[in-house]
Amino acid sequence: MIDVAANKLAKTPLHDEHVALGGKMVPFAGFEMPVQYPSGVLKEYHAVRDGGAGLFDISHMGQVRVTGADSLKFLQYVTTNDVSRLVDGQVQYSALLNESGAFIDDITIYRVSDNEYYLCINAANRRKDAAHLQTQTANFDVKVADESDETTLLALQGANAQALLQPLFSSSLEDIGYYHFAQGKIADVDAMISRTGYTGEDGFEIYIPNGIAVEVWKRLLAGGATPIGLAVRDMLRTEMGYALYGHEISDTVTPVEAKLMWVTKLDKGDFIGRNAVEARKAAGPKKRLIALQLTERGIPREHYKVFVDGEESGEVTSGMHSPMAGGVALAYVKPEHAKSGDLSVAIRNKYIPAERTTTPFVRSNVRK
Amino acid sequence: MTIPAELKYTKEHEWVRVEGNVATFGISDHAQEALGDIVFVELPEIGRTVGAGEAYAVVESVKAVSDIYAPVAGEVIEVNGALESEPEKVNADPYGAGWIAKVKMSGDAVKLLTGDEYNTFLEE
C-alpha cells in the first residue's frame, strides 16, 4: 500500500492470498484487486444471496480518524447528515460536499465517543478526502489522521456471516444492531466490527490492523466463507440500488439529483455545500436518478442512453443482469421524465422498453 | 480445455462444424472460459445474410459485451433459441448444447484453423 507511484498499483495486505486463490487481478482505484475467483461470478453471487457468507477484501477503502474537543462541530460542518443524532457505537451514512453542493465522496461515520469519530471513505477518493478534511480543520480543535495504510477492511456478508464470524471475536455480535459497531479482540488484537455492508444481506465490516489480515482471512475461509471479487460486489450493490461514487454520484451532481436528501439535513445548521443544495432544491434539479427494469430481454449497461417518448433523456449510471430481477439499472433522466413517459434503453441500435421501478431491485435482507 | 479435432476454429475463438452446405457456429471452450459466466446471448434473425468475419451474435458476461464473428459467409437458417433462457449452456457445453447459429454456406470463409493449429495459436 503506502504511496502509489505513477502507474504502479498498490496492493492490499491480502494481495498474495487473492493470487494464491486464482483471483483474476485488475486495476481498481489505484489498487490491484481481484475481480473474480475461478469458481465464477454466479457461484460467488449465490454464496452471498442464498444463505452462505461472502468474504470481501475492501482494504482499498480509506479510514480517517477524527479526534478532539470539536469533533462533533467539525463533522457537522464537513458532512451532510446530522452527526448529533449518533450515539456511541453507532454508524451513519453521509457525504462530503464541496461549496457547490456536489459530492466529494459518500462516507460512513462511526461514533467512538463524543470526541472521537472514525470515517470510512472510498478508495478512489481517499487522498482527496483526507486533504479536504485536513484543510477544513483550521477553525476547529480537531485532529484528522489518515489510518488507511495501517488498516485492513474485510466485509463478511450473507445470512451465515454472524455464525461464521462470532468464534473469532471477543464480544457478542448478536448485540450489534444494524448500523452499529463494537470494539473487541480478534486473535488478541484490537478490532472493530460493524453490522454494515453494501450488499443488502445481513453481515459485517471488520476493521483490523494489517498484521492479522492474512490470519483472519484464512480463518474465515476455513470456516466456510466464499471469497468474493469486485464484479459480484458491484452486482450486489446495484441490486440494492445503492449509489457508488463515479456512477450515481460525482463532483457534478448534488444530493438533490442523486436522491440522497435523506442523508442531507438542511435544518441541522451550516455545513459545506448547504446553501448550494438549498438553492438547487428550490430551483429544481437538472436531472433525476430513477430505477428502471427492462420489460424485454437485454442488459442495460453503464452509459447506455435512456430514451423517453423517443427523445434522448439521459443515461444509465449502473446496470446489470440480475439473476433474480433481470435487466435493471439506475439512470439519470431529465426531471420531467422522472415519473412519466414511455421509457426505453438503447442497446446496440435497438430500443428495449423499460418500466420505472423502485429500489432495491431484489429483496433486502439486512437486519433492521 | 477441450478442442475437438473434427471442428475448425478462428483466431477470434469461434468454432465451425461443416456438414454438407450447412455450417454450425459456436464459441470455443477457451472463449467461454475467458468470458466467464455468460448471462445473455443476442441471436441473429433467421434469413439474415452474414459475411465471413461479420459480427452475427452478441454474448454478454457479467462484465463484458462481446461480438461473435461468422467464420464463413451464408444465410442464417437456424438459431439456438434455448440460449435466450439458458445462456449458461454456452459455458457448460460450448461445442454441443451451446451452439449459436446454423448458416447455409455461400462460399467465403475467414482463415480457418484446424484443432491442432488453434491449440498452437492459443499457446503462442
Interface residues (C-beta under 8 A of the other chain):
Chain A: V35 Q36 G40 V41 L42 A231 V232 M235 R297 G298 I299 R301 M320 H321 P323 R348
Chain B: G36 D37 V39 F40 E42 V58 E60 S61 V62 K63 V65 E84 E88 N91
